[in-house]
Structures are given as C-alpha cells and as structure tokens.
Amino acid sequence: MCHQRKSSPLISVLFAVLLSPQTQTLDPITAFMDFVQEGTSELGDEPPDVSDLLPEYDFIVVGAGTAGCVLANRLSEISEWKVLLVEAGDKENFIMDIPMMANYLQFTTANWNYKTKPSHKYCTGLQNKQCNWPRGKVVGGSSVLNYMIYTRGAKLDYDAWEAMGNEGWGWEDVLPYFKKIENFNIPKLNTPKTHGQDGYLNVEYTPYRTAKSKAWVKAAQELGFEYKDYNGGNPSGVSYLQLSMKNGTRHSSSRAYLHPINGRPNLYLTKKSMVTKLIFDDTKTKVIGVELEKRSKKYNILARKEVIISAGAINSPQLLMLSGIGPKSHLDSVRIPVVKDLPVGFNLMDHIAAGGLHFVVNKQKDPSSIEYVLFHLDLVYNWMKTHKGPLALPGGCEALVFTNLDDKFNASGWPDMELLFLGGGLNFDPLIHRNFGFNEKIYGDTYGPLGSTDSFMVFPMLMRPKSKGRVMLQSRDPKVHPLLIPNYFEYPEDLQKIVEGIKLAIDISKQPAMKKIGAKLYDVPIKYCLKYGSFGSDAYFACQAQMFTFTIYHQSGTCKMGAKDDPTAVVDARLRLHNIERVRVIDASIMPEVVSSHTNAPVYMIAEKGADMIKQDWGRL
C-alpha cells in the first residue's frame, strides 16, 4: 500500500509527458526514454546526498550497488560506527521501478556503458565486434539495471568454493545468509528450511504471465523436466522466474536496504562521487582512507577502521590497480608505482548465451510489444494503479530451465546450462537489438523479415564456463574505462555446450504444448554462417553463438578469494586483501568460480556474510 502511494506522482507526470502537445509528434518510446533520462520523479525514501563530507568515518564503503547497500545497512546497525557510502552515480527514479522497462535503462546515465575489446572469436555480429557490458552507475547499482532474476546457485557451487580452501563458504554456511536476505513471497515454495521471511529483499513471482510462457513451461515438463524451486539447493528443472520484485515492481538493493533506514543518523551517502585511489599509511601496508572527486572537487577522506571496496567485478580491480595493487608487470607498463604485487584483474568470468534464437507462434492475445503497451495507455494506467499486467514482466523474461547437459533430467544435477525464456522476440522492443549492439545490417538482413510476427526467444546460457578473461588498465586516469578481455570460447567445449543448449531449446519447442500455439523455429539464416554449414547444423549454430554472443551481465571473479598460498588469490576467506591491512573486497569479484546461476542473489549473500565477518573481527557480533 505504501509503495502504491509513492508511485502516484508518476501517474500524473508520466501521462503529462505522454499526452503533452510536444510529445504528440514523438513515438511513445522516445517520450518514455526522455522521461527516464530526466529522472523526473526521485524516490523520496532514498537517503539524501551528503553536502558536507566529514574528514573521517569508521568505515568507507566504495560503491552503492547491491553489496554496498547491504553493507551500509548492516554496518550502520552499530550506532557508534559512522559509515560513509560512496556512489559514482546518481539517484534512482520511479521509471526504474517498471520491470518491463529494464531494456531501456541501459541507454541512460545510470549505465557505465562498458564495451569489451573487439574480437574475431565472439560478438562478431555486433557493432565493432564488441560486446556491450551494462553495469549500474546509480544508487542500487546493477540491481537497478538487471532483470530481477533471483537465483542462488547450486549446493555444489558453494561446496566447491570451500574445497578450494575457502573455509566457511560451503552450502551449509551460506544458506543462513540467503535466508537472511529474503522476504520470500511464493507461498507454494515457502518452507522455513530453505527460505526466509524476515529479510529486507522481497522475492516473488511476477503477477503476469503470457500464454507463451505457460506453454513453454508445460512443454519442458512434457520433455521430462521437473518443475522445481530452483533456490532449494538443487536447481535443475524448469520454473517460472523468482524475482527481486515487490508488488509487481523492481525491488532494488537501494529500495530494499537503504530506504527503510534513510533516517539512520550514522549513515552518510555521497552521490556523484568517484573514488580515484586508496590512501596508504607510511609503511604502504595499511589502507587508511580514499581519495574521491565530487563535483570537480577532490577530497581525502580517512577511515578509522576499514575501507570496503564493493564496486563490482570491473571497478573494484580497476580501483585496486590504480592504487598500486595488482600485477607488477602490468602496473609497470602503465607507470603506476607498485604497492603490492597481486593477481588483480585475472579470473574474469561471465555467463554468455547464443543470441537470436527465435521461435514464431500463432498470433497470441497477449500484448506482444512495448510499443503496443505504450500506445494503449489503459495498460500503463493499470500498472500504475495495481502493478499488474504486462509492464510487470522483467524485460520480457518469464521462465527458465536449469540442466546438466550430460544428464538432462536429473533433478539433482549440477547445472552447466540455462535456457532463459523471453516472451517476445527482437521485434518485441524497438531498442532491444541496440541493447546488445547488433550490427545494423546483419540485424536487418536476419531479423527484419520477422516484421510484426508473434515470436519468443530462448537464450541458451553457459553456466560453468572454462574460459576466463581479464580486466586491465588502459590509463592511470580513473575516468578512462579499463580494457575488458572476456576470452569467451577460449575453450572449445564452452562453444560446444552452447550448441547443445540451442538444440535442447529446439527440442522443447517441438513438444505438444508448443505445437498447440504453432511454435516453429525461425529459420531465416545468418548469411555469414552458411559458409560453415547449413542452417540448423552444429557448425551453423556455433557460428551463431560467436556472432551474437549475449552477455547476461554476470561478470565476476577478478579479485579472487583464496588461501594465502594460492598464487591466483587476491582476498582471503574473510574477504581481506592479502598482505594489506584494513581493506576488504566484498562483491562479485571475489567469486573463485562463478556460480551456476544469475549472480545478484549470491552478491546479496556475500555482502550479508561479509558484514557479519566485519562485525566479528571488530568484536561486535
């Protein structure tokens, strides 16, 4: 009820934008984008921007993304600790609440707008042969840009972390923290043994489902997959998506963890503030603060206890290397004095999918495009009033299958493949192909013939990649984006698994439930790929995966957690930097191996567990 009340200003403002005389000459998409970019409606419960920074705090948390919001909340529970949360971006706004608009947020200043190094092995059908890597530059971080998919991963993921020498990170250790995160609102799956009801983050199903998704979930079961609670430890099976959503709206880390405590007097949030370097003591063995820039003014802020870097798998290693912590040979090459030689920036992992796998269906009654929704303002108004209807779909994502390709229907298998179902095709949204950065000619030749045909997509996603990349500096200037080298498909078996995932998605499309809606593989070929094999051959699909390599935004691993004698590790099992005191890294970058799931829920868990470690180490837990 409270959330609905707070959304009410958006109704009048949005309608004023969409119906104004100036807007009548624009399409609704353009009007909506202008509205998002302007950020007309600020969220009133977000902690205010600190106008006067103190010279010293107990803890400085760098990055107000998923991990940073959790840490700011939990550390400021100790009333005598002053906690500064530093965010390079700006505020959230109400438009960011609308799940269907997830695609659009990447075109705003809330996105760092990273791109990978051009390659001839992946993303070759995208502009300049580069992959787009959206990352959140906003209070709430990537939990504001993502598709809200809440998946923990498998028991075997975390037991493997522990087996690598990371004591306390096995499944039985992390499960209490997953439960601590959640206000779990899916009654049929809500058991105290596996889920929590008292956490800050709301988890629920979307209140809207298309007929296509219902048919696809049924078809997966017809093929042999069990319907599962994929967050119970054994994810393999089919399910509608569990989402970080509240009452049909996005529930970001900022909304979940900062809004409820926005009056806490010992929590300080500074926005549009970029940390450019760590400050060390005279011995260069202890971090004592940060240099930051805010509105063109530079500050040196000290930390009485610790600096916690929660800037994500790209920005965290960048900050460490800018500060002289990283591979000596690389730092020497960019003329940065070396403080500590550590393997920062290596072990870069990501989940990737073969893009463009389309299926056409008979015309359905469900609204099949964002343009349709925005031209029918009754649907917009209905969402504003009830938070139901097609705008409650997170970027069109609706369901998934987790499976181990060697034993597909084993409900206890360790997934190495996900099939993510989207209820629309690339023609569903006039901007979605720009999200992924398609080469316009290749896109037009291949997917232009779709026209207004009703369709859906499946993303076959590699969950346990062998190929790993690296984050490197291009400059000593912190405002210059780092060099991102993902090395997708360095190992041929990664590409082979994507191909098998494509064929599995096609098998599901042939089941009776799918035949009832006329599902058929879209077979206009990518002309370039026909040189490798006929349409539908393994070689053709391998080419498609290399042409349309879609990141699922799960970059991780670049400040790897591991034992002190592990030459590839950057932080220890308590997330402290090896051989440098009073600094920790707490975000997706510490993952020694990427989990076989979407990574947002694991980052919440890492931050909850990290906050308790900090309290324990300072005698407050």
C-alpha positions in Angstrom: 0.0 0.0 0.0 2.8 2.4 0.9 4.6 1.6 -2.3 1.5 2.3 -4.4 1.0 5.6 -2.6 4.6 6.6 -3.5 4.0 5.7 -7.2 1.1 8.1 -7.5 3.1 11.1 -8.6 4.4 9.1 -11.5 0.9 8.6 -12.9 0.3 12.3 -13.4 3.8 13.1 -14.6 4.0 10.2 -17.0 0.7 10.9 -18.5 1.6 14.6 -18.8 4.7 13.5 -20.7 3.0 11.0 -23.0 0.0 13.3 -23.8 1.6 16.7 -24.0 1.5 18.6 -27.3 5.2 18.4 -27.6 5.1 14.6 -27.3 2.4 14.1 -29.9 5.0 14.4 -32.7 7.1 11.7 -31.0 6.6 8.0 -30.7 5.8 6.8 -27.1 9.2 5.0 -26.9 11.1 8.3 -27.5 8.9 10.1 -25.0 9.4 7.4 -22.4 13.2 7.4 -22.9 13.3 11.2 -22.4 11.3 10.8 -19.2 13.7 8.1 -17.9 16.8 10.2 -18.7 15.4 13.3 -17.0 14.7 11.3 -13.8 11.6 13.4 -13.2 10.4 11.5 -10.1 13.0 10.9 -7.5 12.4 8.2 -4.9 11.6 10.1 -1.7 12.9 7.5 0.7 16.4 7.3 -0.7 19.0 8.7 1.8 19.9 12.2 0.8 23.2 13.2 -0.7 25.7 14.4 1.9 26.6 18.0 1.2 29.4 18.4 3.7 31.8 15.4 3.9 33.5 14.7 7.2 37.3 14.3 7.2 37.0 10.8 8.8 34.5 7.9 9.2 34.8 4.5 10.8 34.0 2.7 7.5 34.1 3.8 3.9 32.1 1.6 1.5 33.1 2.2 -2.1 30.1 1.6 -4.4 26.4 1.8 -3.6 25.4 -1.3 -5.7 24.0 -4.5 -4.4 26.8 -5.3 -2.0 27.4 -1.7 -0.9 23.7 -1.1 0.0 23.7 -4.3 2.2 27.0 -3.3 3.9 25.9 0.2 4.6 22.7 -1.0 6.2 24.4 -3.8 8.3 27.4 -1.8 9.4 25.3 1.2 10.5 23.3 -1.1 12.7 26.2 -0.4 15.2 25.1 3.1 16.3 28.5 4.4 17.2 30.0 3.5 13.8 30.0 6.3 11.2 29.6 4.7 7.8 30.2 6.6 4.5 28.7 5.0 1.4 30.2 6.4 -1.8 28.4 6.2 -5.2 29.7 7.4 -8.5 26.2 7.6 -10.0 23.1 9.5 -9.1 19.7 8.6 -7.6 17.1 6.1 -8.7 13.8 7.3 -10.1 10.3 5.9 -10.4 10.6 4.8 -14.0 13.3 2.4 -12.9 10.6 0.6 -10.9 8.8 -0.6 -14.0 10.0 -4.2 -14.8 9.2 -4.1 -18.5 11.5 -1.0 -18.9 14.7 -2.9 -17.9 15.9 -2.8 -21.5 15.7 1.0 -21.6 17.7 1.8 -18.5 20.9 0.8 -20.3 20.5 4.0 -22.5 20.7 6.3 -19.6 23.4 7.8 -17.4 22.7 5.0 -14.9 24.9 2.7 -17.0 28.7 2.8 -17.1 28.3 1.7 -20.7 31.3 -0.6 -20.9 32.3 -2.4 -24.0 34.8 -5.3 -24.5 37.9 -5.4 -26.6 37.0 -6.2 -30.2 37.4 -9.9 -31.1 37.1 -12.3 -34.0 36.0 -15.2 -31.7 32.9 -13.7 -30.1 30.5 -10.8 -30.6 31.5 -10.8 -34.2 28.0 -9.8 -35.4 27.8 -6.9 -33.1 28.9 -3.3 -33.7 32.7 -3.1 -34.0 32.9 -6.8 -32.9 32.4 -5.6 -29.3 30.0 -6.9 -26.6 28.1 -4.3 -24.5 28.6 -4.8 -20.8 26.0 -2.7 -18.9 26.9 -2.0 -15.3 24.9 0.1 -12.8 26.1 3.6 -12.2 23.3 4.6 -9.8 22.3 4.1 -6.2 21.4 0.5 -6.2 23.9 -0.4 -8.8 23.2 -3.2 -11.3 20.2 -4.2 -9.2 18.5 -1.2 -10.9 19.5 -2.3 -14.4 19.1 -6.0 -14.2 16.2 -8.3 -15.0 15.5 -9.0 -11.3 16.1 -12.8 -11.7 16.7 -14.2 -8.2 18.7 -17.4 -8.3 21.1 -18.6 -5.6 23.0 -21.3 -7.4 23.6 -24.9 -6.5 24.8 -26.5 -3.3 27.7 -27.9 -5.3 28.8 -24.3 -6.3 29.5 -23.3 -2.7 30.9 -26.7 -1.6 33.4 -26.3 -4.4 34.4 -22.8 -3.1 35.1 -24.4 0.3 37.0 -27.2 -1.3 39.3 -24.6 -2.9 40.4 -23.6 0.6 37.7 -21.0 1.4 36.6 -22.1 4.9 33.1 -21.1 5.8 31.8 -20.8 2.3 30.1 -24.2 1.9 26.4 -24.5 1.2 25.5 -25.1 4.9 27.5 -21.9 5.7 25.9 -19.7 3.1 22.3 -20.9 3.3 21.5 -18.9 6.5 22.7 -15.8 4.7 20.5 -16.5 1.7 17.6 -16.9 4.1 18.6 -13.7 6.0 18.2 -11.7 2.7 14.7 -12.8 1.9 11.1 -11.7 2.5 10.0 -14.7 0.4 6.5 -14.4 -1.0 5.9 -17.5 -3.0 3.6 -19.5 -0.7 3.8 -22.9 -2.5 7.6 -22.9 -2.2 7.9 -21.1 1.2 9.4 -23.5 3.6 11.4 -22.3 6.7 14.1 -24.9 6.0 15.0 -23.2 2.7 13.6 -19.7 2.7 13.5 -16.6 4.9 10.5 -14.4 5.7 12.1 -11.6 7.7 14.7 -10.2 5.3 14.8 -6.9 3.5 14.6 -8.1 0.0 11.2 -9.2 -1.4 11.1 -12.3 -3.6 8.1 -13.2 -5.6 6.7 -14.3 -9.0 5.6 -11.7 -11.4 1.8 -11.1 -11.3 1.6 -11.5 -15.1 2.3 -14.5 -17.4 1.9 -14.8 -21.1 0.2 -17.8 -22.8 3.6 -18.5 -24.5 5.4 -18.9 -21.2 2.7 -21.2 -19.9 3.1 -23.3 -23.0 6.8 -23.4 -22.7 6.9 -24.4 -19.1 4.4 -27.2 -19.8 6.4 -28.3 -22.8 9.6 -28.5 -20.8 7.7 -30.8 -18.4 6.4 -32.8 -21.3 10.0 -33.4 -22.4 11.0 -34.6 -18.9 12.0 -31.7 -16.7 10.6 -31.5 -13.2 9.0 -28.2 -12.0 11.3 -27.0 -9.2 12.1 -24.5 -6.6 15.5 -23.8 -8.1 16.6 -22.0 -4.9 16.4 -25.0 -2.8 20.0 -26.2 -3.3 19.3 -28.5 -6.4 18.3 -26.1 -9.2 17.9 -28.5 -12.1 14.5 -28.4 -13.6 12.0 -25.9 -15.0 10.4 -22.9 -13.3 8.8 -19.6 -13.7 11.3 -16.9 -12.5 11.6 -16.0 -8.9 12.3 -12.2 -8.9 13.6 -9.4 -6.7 10.2 -7.8 -7.1 7.7 -6.2 -4.7 4.1 -5.9 -5.6 4.9 -6.1 -9.3 7.7 -3.5 -9.2 11.5 -3.7 -9.1 12.9 -4.2 -5.6 16.4 -2.9 -6.0 19.1 -3.1 -3.3 18.6 0.6 -2.6 14.9 0.2 -2.1 15.4 -3.0 0.0 18.3 -2.0 2.2 18.6 1.8 2.1 15.1 3.2 2.0 14.0 1.6 5.3 16.9 3.2 7.2 17.1 6.5 5.4 16.9 8.4 8.7 19.7 6.5 10.4 22.0 9.3 11.7 25.3 7.4 11.4 24.8 6.5 7.7 26.1 9.0 5.2 25.6 8.7 1.4 27.5 10.7 -1.1 26.4 10.6 -4.7 28.2 11.6 -7.9 31.4 10.9 -6.0 34.1 8.8 -7.7 36.8 7.2 -5.6 40.0 7.6 -7.6 42.6 6.0 -5.3 43.2 4.3 -1.9 45.3 6.1 0.7 48.0 4.1 2.5 50.0 4.7 5.7 53.7 5.4 5.5 54.6 1.7 5.5 52.4 1.0 2.5 50.9 -2.0 4.3 47.7 -0.5 5.6 44.9 1.4 3.9 43.8 4.5 5.8 41.3 6.2 3.5 40.3 7.1 0.0 40.8 10.0 -2.5 37.5 10.9 -4.1 36.2 13.5 -6.5 32.8 15.1 -6.2 31.6 17.9 -8.5 35.1 18.6 -9.6 36.4 19.0 -6.1 38.9 16.5 -4.6 38.7 15.1 -1.1 40.9 12.9 1.1 38.6 11.0 3.5 40.1 8.8 6.2 38.7 5.5 7.6 39.3 4.8 11.3 38.6 1.1 10.8 38.3 -0.2 7.2 37.8 0.7 3.6 35.5 -1.8 1.9 35.6 -2.0 -1.9 32.2 -3.0 -3.4 32.4 -1.5 -6.8 31.9 -4.7 -8.8 34.0 -7.0 -10.9 35.1 -4.2 -13.2 35.5 -1.2 -11.0 36.9 -3.0 -7.9 40.0 -4.3 -9.7 40.3 -1.0 -11.5 40.5 0.9 -8.2 43.0 -1.5 -6.7 45.3 -1.3 -9.7 45.0 2.5 -9.9 46.2 2.4 -6.2 49.2 0.3 -7.0 47.8 -3.1 -6.0 47.9 -5.5 -9.0 50.2 -7.5 -11.3 53.6 -5.8 -11.2 54.4 -6.1 -14.9 51.1 -4.6 -15.8 51.4 -1.7 -13.3 54.9 -1.0 -14.5 53.6 -0.8 -18.1 51.2 2.0 -17.2 53.7 3.7 -14.9 51.9 3.1 -11.6 54.1 2.6 -8.6 53.6 -0.9 -7.2 52.4 -1.2 -3.6 51.6 -4.9 -3.7 52.0 -7.4 -6.5 48.7 -9.3 -6.5 46.9 -11.1 -9.4 44.1 -8.4 -9.6 42.0 -8.4 -12.7 42.6 -12.1 -13.7 40.0 -14.8 -13.4 37.3 -12.7 -15.2 34.2 -14.9 -15.7 30.8 -14.3 -17.2 27.7 -16.2 -18.3 27.1 -15.9 -22.0 24.3 -17.0 -24.3 23.7 -17.5 -28.0 21.5 -14.6 -29.0 18.9 -14.5 -31.7 17.3 -18.0 -31.2 13.8 -17.2 -32.2 10.6 -19.2 -32.5 7.5 -17.9 -34.2 4.0 -18.7 -33.0 0.4 -18.2 -34.0 -0.8 -14.7 -33.0 -1.5 -14.6 -29.3 -3.8 -12.4 -27.3 -1.0 -11.2 -25.0 0.4 -7.7 -25.8 3.4 -8.6 -28.0 5.4 -5.4 -27.9 6.3 -2.4 -25.7 5.1 -0.2 -28.4 1.7 -1.8 -28.1 1.7 -1.3 -24.3 2.6 2.4 -24.6 0.1 3.1 -27.3 -2.6 1.5 -25.0 -2.4 3.8 -22.0 -5.0 1.8 -20.2 -2.3 -0.9 -19.7 0.1 1.8 -18.4 -2.5 3.2 -16.1 -3.5 -0.3 -14.9 0.1 -1.0 -13.9 0.4 2.3 -12.1 -2.8 1.6 -10.2 -2.4 -2.2 -9.5 1.2 -3.1 -10.5 -0.2 -5.9 -12.6 -0.3 -6.5 -16.4 2.5 -6.8 -19.0 4.5 -4.0 -17.6 5.2 -6.3 -14.6 7.3 -8.6 -16.8 11.1 -8.0 -16.2 12.2 -7.1 -19.7 10.1 -9.9 -21.1 11.9 -12.6 -19.1 9.5 -15.2 -17.7 10.9 -18.7 -17.1 14.0 -20.9 -17.2 15.3 -24.4 -17.3 18.5 -25.4 -15.4 20.1 -28.6 -16.6 23.3 -30.6 -16.7 23.7 -31.4 -20.4 25.2 -34.8 -19.6 22.2 -35.9 -17.5 19.5 -33.5 -18.6 16.5 -34.7 -16.5 18.4 -35.4 -13.3 16.8 -33.1 -10.7 19.9 -33.3 -8.6 22.3 -32.4 -11.4 24.8 -29.6 -11.3 23.7 -27.2 -14.0 26.0 -26.2 -16.8 23.3 -24.8 -19.0 20.3 -22.5 -18.5 17.6 -21.9 -21.0 16.1 -18.5 -20.3 12.7 -17.9 -21.9 11.6 -14.4 -23.1 8.0 -13.9 -24.2 8.9 -11.7 -27.1 11.4 -11.7 -30.0 13.8 -9.0 -31.1 10.8 -7.3 -32.8 9.1 -7.1 -29.3 11.0 -4.0 -28.5 12.5 -1.5 -31.0 15.5 -0.9 -28.8 16.4 -4.5 -27.7 18.7 -5.1 -30.6 20.6 -1.9 -29.6 20.9 -3.3 -26.1 23.1 -6.0 -27.4 24.8 -3.8 -30.0 23.8 -5.6 -33.2 25.5 -4.7 -36.4 22.5 -2.9 -38.1 22.9 -4.5 -41.5 23.3 -8.0 -40.1 20.3 -7.5 -37.8 18.2 -6.1 -40.7 19.0 -8.9 -43.0 18.5 -11.7 -40.4 15.6 -10.4 -38.3 14.0 -7.7 -40.4 11.7 -10.4 -42.0 10.2 -11.1 -38.6 8.1 -7.9 -39.1 5.2 -8.0 -36.6 5.2 -11.8 -36.4 4.4 -13.0 -32.9 7.5 -14.7 -31.5 9.6 -15.6 -28.5 13.2 -16.1 -27.7 15.3 -18.6 -25.7 18.8 -17.8 -24.5 20.9 -20.9 -24.1 23.3 -19.8 -21.4 26.6 -21.3 -20.4 26.6 -21.6 -16.6 30.0 -23.1 -15.8 32.4 -21.7 -18.4 36.0 -22.9 -18.5 37.1 -19.8 -20.5 38.3 -16.9 -18.4 39.4 -13.3 -19.2 41.0 -10.3 -17.6 40.4 -6.7 -16.7 43.4 -4.4 -17.4 44.1 -0.7 -17.1 44.4 1.4 -20.2 45.4 4.5 -18.4 46.3 6.0 -15.0 43.3 8.2 -15.4 40.4 6.7 -13.3 37.9 8.1 -15.8 39.2 6.1 -18.6 37.4 2.7 -18.9 39.6 -0.3 -18.3 40.3 -2.8 -21.0 37.9 -5.7 -20.8 39.0 -9.0 -22.3 36.5 -11.8 -21.7 38.2 -14.6 -23.7 34.8 -16.2 -24.5 35.2 -19.6 -26.2 38.9 -19.9 -25.5 38.0 -23.5 -24.6 36.1 -25.2 -27.5 33.9 -27.2 -25.1 32.3 -23.9 -24.0 31.1 -23.3 -27.5 30.0 -27.0 -27.9 27.8 -26.7 -24.8 26.1 -23.6 -26.2 25.3 -25.5 -29.3 23.8 -28.4 -27.3 21.8 -25.8 -25.4 20.4 -24.5 -28.7 19.4 -28.0 -29.7 17.7 -28.6 -26.3 15.6 -25.4 -26.7 14.5 -26.6 -30.1 13.5 -30.0 -28.6 11.3 -28.2 -26.1 9.7 -26.2 -28.9 8.6 -29.4 -30.6 6.5 -30.7 -27.6 2.7 -30.9 -27.7 2.1 -27.7 -25.6 4.2 -25.7 -28.0 2.6 -27.3 -31.1 -0.8 -26.0 -29.8 0.4 -22.4 -30.2 2.1 -23.1 -33.6 5.6 -22.8 -32.3 8.2 -23.1 -35.1 11.9 -22.3 -35.2 12.5 -19.0 -37.1 14.7 -20.2 -40.0 15.9 -17.0 -41.8 19.6 -17.7 -41.7 22.5 -15.6 -40.8 24.1 -15.4 -44.2 27.7 -15.3 -43.0 27.2 -18.5 -41.0 26.1 -20.6 -44.0 29.7 -20.8 -45.1 30.3 -23.1 -42.1 27.3 -25.3 -42.5 23.6 -25.5 -43.4 21.0 -23.8 -41.2 20.5 -26.0 -38.1 23.8 -27.8 -38.3 26.1 -27.8 -35.3 28.7 -25.7 -37.2 26.0 -23.1 -38.1 24.8 -22.8 -34.5 28.4 -22.4 -33.3 28.8 -19.6 -35.8 25.6 -18.0 -34.5 26.9 -18.1 -30.9 30.1 -16.4 -32.0 28.2 -13.8 -34.0 25.5 -13.0 -31.4 27.3 -13.5 -28.1 25.0 -12.2 -25.5 26.4 -11.4 -22.0 23.9 -11.9 -19.2 25.8 -9.3 -17.1 27.3 -11.7 -14.6 30.9 -10.5 -14.6 32.8 -11.9 -11.6 36.0 -13.4 -10.2 38.5 -10.5 -10.8 39.6 -10.3 -7.1 39.5 -14.0 -6.4 39.0 -15.4 -2.9 41.5 -18.0 -1.9 44.1 -19.1 0.6 47.3 -17.1 1.2 49.4 -19.7 -0.6 47.1 -19.6 -3.7 49.1 -17.6 -6.3 45.8 -16.7 -8.1 44.0 -15.3 -5.0 43.6 -11.6 -4.1 41.5 -11.8 -0.9 41.3 -14.4 1.9 38.2 -16.2 3.1 37.3 -13.3 5.3 37.5 -11.1 2.2 40.5 -9.2 3.4 43.1 -8.2 0.8 46.2 -10.4 1.1 49.1 -8.6 2.8 47.4 -5.2 3.0 45.6 -4.3 6.2 42.2 -2.6 6.8 40.8 -3.1 3.3 38.4 -5.8 2.0 36.7 -6.5 -1.3 33.1 -7.6 -1.0 31.2 -8.1 -4.3 31.0 -10.5 -7.2 34.7 -10.1 -7.9 35.6 -12.3 -5.0 34.0 -15.4 -6.5 36.7 -18.1 -7.1 34.4 -19.7 -9.6 31.2 -18.2 -11.0 28.1 -19.8 -9.5 25.8 -21.8 -11.8 23.1 -19.1 -11.5 22.4 -15.4 -12.1 24.7 -13.6 -9.7 22.6 -10.9 -8.0 21.3 -13.2 -5.2 24.8 -14.5 -4.5 26.2 -10.9 -4.2 23.5 -10.1 -1.6 24.6 -13.2 0.3 28.3 -12.3 0.0 27.6 -8.9 1.4 25.5 -10.2 4.3 28.2 -12.7 5.2 30.9 -10.1 4.8 29.1 -7.7 7.1 29.0 -10.3 9.8 32.7 -11.0 9.3 33.5 -7.3 9.8 31.4 -7.2 13.0 33.1 -10.3 14.3 36.5 -9.0 13.6 35.8 -5.8 15.4 34.2 -7.6 18.4 30.6 -6.5 17.7 29.0 -9.9 16.9 
